[in-house]
Amino acid sequence: MRPHDMGTLFDEAAAAGARTVVRLDRPFDIAPRAGTHWTVPELAALVRATAARLAHAGVRPGDRVAVVKDNHWDYDLLACAVVRLGAVPAQLSARLDPADLVTLLQRLRPAALVTTSAVLARCRDAAGIAPLLITVDTAVPGAAHLAALDATGPATPVRRPVDEPLVVHHTSGTTGVPKLVVHSTRTLVHKLARFEAVRYPGIGLRRDDVLCNASAYGHGRTFCWTAVVMAMAPAQIVILTGDDPDTADPLLRACPPTVVEALPATYVRLQPLTTRLDNPFRRVRQYISTYDAVHPPALRAYLTASHHAHPVWMQGWGQTETGPLTFRFHTRRSALAPDAASTARRLGRPVPGRTRLRVVDPDTLRPVPRGRPGLLLVRTAALALGYVGEQERWDAKRVGDWWSTGDVGVHHRDGSVSILDREADTLPGLSCLRTEDLLEHLIPQALECVIIGAPDGDPLPVVVTADGRLAPDAWQRAVEDLPALPRPTVLAWDEVPRTGTGKVRRAALAERLTGAAVTGTGRWT
């Protein structure tokens, strides 16, 4: 089966005989009493029933429907139900800063908002955020309750043209208010999902795989992932909605995965499980990560935890606007190499035949030679349609037929790409990202290290540890062979402002610690 229409995706998978069993760490928010064990026909029935309920509430073809709720895979089931009605889902993370969420809703101007009572309480001061409000958890005055709506009415699929808007996702927002990105069926399904839904030798999904996903389900990657896994029909899918090791451990041990895809931040949080006697990653043959680079200590821990003869780690670099642009594969040997920390930001080569890359001078926009840093431009047929409410911003990031990623990096002579920094985070003579990788390699107790700029232009290091403490001598030993760095600010994990994907909101952290949010020009964000 090839993914074709997201509104009937689960129906088509069920008709094709998919025998995949889905195991959840907690019940779906849209089916709280239906348990944690699902078959594909049951998922198809849930999507149909949800579409009927939304139609009963008043959702119509062409409507924009915002979805803001607790993290779970039913973000994508809701989105498929909306698409089935010929409407356009906009998936927004409930972890957004309330002011940013209101800003995005005002840009979006949805006909309906599917959400929770807690989100409505946070946005109660925003007038007219949507004419139609639907809650998934409890009944709220002035809003329809999803569970109370009629699930038996007709919800005949409405198929929109492939080049019209299919779905709206938002960017991570590490450098400020996220952008609302519009994808079509052609860009997201035909160009991205279909490319991935192939049984490539060694790395493609197999029918006997147990696939674990621990992601931020309101972001763009999982909507595409949902299309892929329904087409590939692995034996089991395990869904984790949080990153607490003790909560995840029982389900992972009950269903030991062979393939794992997780957020880089979630890999860090679940890393203690790799050292347990009955570690749940012993059968893993492939790890997958997107959104951000995974630091070498985590790579080593997970690849070592696997008892598979030759486990691999597939790391993708891309953006919400473009989908994956490059891939790199790590092995135990490469993760243990002496230069692993210094090459962690080398993110592989552009996808052959699908992605082209160019590095230009950020001031003149003229190409620079291989091996020299510059602004990374890409060309891909999977490029999104635009930004909602910010068309001028979208147009400003186009450079002829090329798209500006906003990343500063190097295109090496062997064709691989290294990312040095976001342009908005650049500091003179220093790659913040490479320095962070080295510090994490040199400070074993560090969960994460962050380098941000100060108003005087100097770098300000932040070390994140489990308890928010770091011995002074540990820092001194780590930096003795590095360029001069001031003493760090030490924080616990929950003290760091984060995006819905667990990435550090660098602008917010910089503003909190220094009073300044952007050290680069910010032109390409």
Secondary structure in CASP SS format (residue, H / E / C, confidence):
PFRMAT SS
TARGET T0000
AUTHOR 0000-0000-0000
METHOD secondary structure of the structure
MODEL  1
M C 1.00
R C 1.00
P C 1.00
H C 1.00
D C 1.00
M H 1.00
G H 1.00
T H 1.00
L H 1.00
F H 1.00
D H 1.00
E H 1.00
A H 1.00
A H 1.00
A H 1.00
A C 1.00
G C 1.00
A C 1.00
R C 1.00
T C 1.00
V E 1.00
V E 1.00
R E 1.00
L E 1.00
D C 1.00
R C 1.00
P C 1.00
F C 1.00
D C 1.00
I C 1.00
A C 1.00
P C 1.00
R C 1.00
A C 1.00
G C 1.00
T C 1.00
H E 1.00
W E 1.00
T E 1.00
V H 1.00
P H 1.00
E H 1.00
L H 1.00
A H 1.00
A H 1.00
L H 1.00
V H 1.00
R H 1.00
A H 1.00
T H 1.00
A H 1.00
A H 1.00
R H 1.00
L H 1.00
A H 1.00
H H 1.00
A H 1.00
G C 1.00
V C 1.00
R C 1.00
P C 1.00
G C 1.00
D C 1.00
R E 1.00
V E 1.00
A E 1.00
V E 1.00
V C 1.00
K C 1.00
D C 1.00
N C 1.00
H C 1.00
W C 1.00
D H 1.00
Y H 1.00
D H 1.00
L H 1.00
L H 1.00
A H 1.00
C H 1.00
A H 1.00
V H 1.00
V H 1.00
R H 1.00
L C 1.00
G C 1.00
A C 1.00
V E 1.00
P E 1.00
A E 1.00
Q E 1.00
L C 1.00
S C 1.00
A C 1.00
R C 1.00
L C 1.00
D C 1.00
P H 1.00
A H 1.00
D H 1.00
L H 1.00
V H 1.00
T H 1.00
L H 1.00
L H 1.00
Q H 1.00
R H 1.00
L H 1.00
R C 1.00
P C 1.00
A C 1.00
A E 1.00
L E 1.00
V E 1.00
T E 1.00
T C 1.00
S H 1.00
A H 1.00
V H 1.00
L H 1.00
A H 1.00
R H 1.00
C C 1.00
R C 1.00
D C 1.00
A C 1.00
A C 1.00
G C 1.00
I C 1.00
A C 1.00
P C 1.00
L E 1.00
L E 1.00
I E 1.00
T E 1.00
V C 1.00
D C 1.00
T C 1.00
A C 1.00
V C 1.00
P C 1.00
G C 1.00
A C 1.00
A E 1.00
H E 1.00
L H 1.00
A H 1.00
A H 1.00
L C 1.00
D C 1.00
A C 1.00
T C 1.00
G C 1.00
P C 1.00
A C 1.00
T C 1.00
P C 1.00
V C 1.00
R C 1.00
R C 1.00
P C 1.00
V C 1.00
D C 1.00
E C 1.00
P E 1.00
L E 1.00
V E 1.00
V E 1.00
H E 1.00
H E 1.00
T C 1.00
S C 1.00
G C 1.00
T C 1.00
T C 1.00
G C 1.00
V C 1.00
P C 1.00
K C 1.00
L E 1.00
V E 1.00
V E 1.00
H E 1.00
S E 1.00
T H 1.00
R H 1.00
T H 1.00
L H 1.00
V H 1.00
H H 1.00
K H 1.00
L H 1.00
A H 1.00
R H 1.00
F H 1.00
E H 1.00
A C 1.00
V C 1.00
R C 1.00
Y C 1.00
P C 1.00
G C 1.00
I C 1.00
G C 1.00
L C 1.00
R C 1.00
R C 1.00
D C 1.00
D C 1.00
V E 1.00
L E 1.00
C E 1.00
N E 1.00
A E 1.00
S C 1.00
A C 1.00
Y C 1.00
G C 1.00
H C 1.00
G H 1.00
R H 1.00
T H 1.00
F H 1.00
C H 1.00
W H 1.00
T H 1.00
A H 1.00
V H 1.00
V H 1.00
M H 1.00
A H 1.00
M H 1.00
A C 1.00
P C 1.00
A C 1.00
Q E 1.00
I E 1.00
V E 1.00
I E 1.00
L E 1.00
T C 1.00
G C 1.00
D C 1.00
D C 1.00
P H 1.00
D H 1.00
T H 1.00
A H 1.00
D H 1.00
P H 1.00
L H 1.00
L H 1.00
R H 1.00
A H 1.00
C C 1.00
P C 1.00
P C 1.00
T C 1.00
V E 1.00
V E 1.00
E E 1.00
A E 1.00
L C 1.00
P H 1.00
A H 1.00
T H 1.00
Y H 1.00
V H 1.00
R H 1.00
L H 1.00
Q H 1.00
P H 1.00
L H 1.00
T H 1.00
T H 1.00
R C 1.00
L C 1.00
D C 1.00
N C 1.00
P C 1.00
F C 1.00
R C 1.00
R C 1.00
V C 1.00
R C 1.00
Q E 1.00
Y E 1.00
I E 1.00
S E 1.00
T C 1.00
Y C 1.00
D C 1.00
A C 1.00
V C 1.00
H C 1.00
P H 1.00
P H 1.00
A H 1.00
L H 1.00
R H 1.00
A H 1.00
Y H 1.00
L H 1.00
T H 1.00
A H 1.00
S C 1.00
H C 1.00
H C 1.00
A C 1.00
H C 1.00
P C 1.00
V E 1.00
W E 1.00
M E 1.00
Q E 1.00
G E 1.00
W E 1.00
G E 1.00
Q E 1.00
T C 1.00
E C 1.00
T C 1.00
G E 1.00
P E 1.00
L E 1.00
T E 1.00
F E 1.00
R E 1.00
F E 1.00
H E 1.00
T C 1.00
R H 1.00
R H 1.00
S H 1.00
A H 1.00
L C 1.00
A C 1.00
P C 1.00
D C 1.00
A C 1.00
A C 1.00
S C 1.00
T C 1.00
A C 1.00
R C 1.00
R E 1.00
L C 1.00
G C 1.00
R E 1.00
P E 1.00
V C 1.00
P C 1.00
G C 1.00
R C 1.00
T E 1.00
R E 1.00
L E 1.00
R E 1.00
V E 1.00
V E 1.00
D C 1.00
P C 1.00
D C 1.00
T C 1.00
L C 1.00
R C 1.00
P E 1.00
V C 1.00
P C 1.00
R C 1.00
G C 1.00
R C 1.00
P E 1.00
G E 1.00
L E 1.00
L E 1.00
L E 1.00
V E 1.00
R E 1.00
T E 1.00
A C 1.00
A C 1.00
L C 1.00
A C 1.00
L C 1.00
G E 1.00
Y E 1.00
V C 1.00
G C 1.00
E C 1.00
Q H 1.00
E H 1.00
R H 1.00
W H 1.00
D H 1.00
A H 1.00
K C 1.00
R E 1.00
V E 1.00
G C 1.00
D C 1.00
W E 1.00
W E 1.00
S E 1.00
T E 1.00
G E 1.00
D E 1.00
V E 1.00
G E 1.00
V E 1.00
H E 1.00
H C 1.00
R C 1.00
D C 1.00
G C 1.00
S C 1.00
V E 1.00
S E 1.00
I E 1.00
L E 1.00
D E 1.00
R E 1.00
E H 1.00
A H 1.00
D H 1.00
T C 1.00
L E 1.00
P C 1.00
G C 1.00
L E 1.00
S C 1.00
C H 1.00
L H 1.00
R H 1.00
T H 1.00
E H 1.00
D H 1.00
L H 1.00
L H 1.00
E H 1.00
H H 1.00
L H 1.00
I C 1.00
P C 1.00
Q C 1.00
A E 1.00
L E 1.00
E E 1.00
C E 1.00
V E 1.00
I E 1.00
I E 1.00
G E 1.00
A C 1.00
P C 1.00
D C 1.00
G C 1.00
D C 1.00
P E 1.00
L E 1.00
P E 1.00
V E 1.00
V E 1.00
V E 1.00
T E 1.00
A C 1.00
D C 1.00
G C 1.00
R C 1.00
L C 1.00
A C 1.00
P H 1.00
D H 1.00
A H 1.00
W H 1.00
Q H 1.00
R H 1.00
A H 1.00
V H 1.00
E C 1.00
D C 1.00
L C 1.00
P C 1.00
A C 1.00
L C 1.00
P C 1.00
R C 1.00
P C 1.00
T E 1.00
V E 1.00
L E 1.00
A E 1.00
W H 1.00
D H 1.00
E H 1.00
V C 1.00
P C 1.00
R E 1.00
T C 1.00
G C 1.00
T C 1.00
G C 1.00
K C 1.00
V E 1.00
R C 1.00
R H 1.00
A H 1.00
A H 1.00
L H 1.00
A H 1.00
E H 1.00
R H 1.00
L H 1.00
T H 1.00
G C 1.00
A C 1.00
A C 1.00
V C 1.00
T C 1.00
G C 1.00
T C 1.00
G C 1.00
R C 1.00
W C 1.00
T C 1.00
END
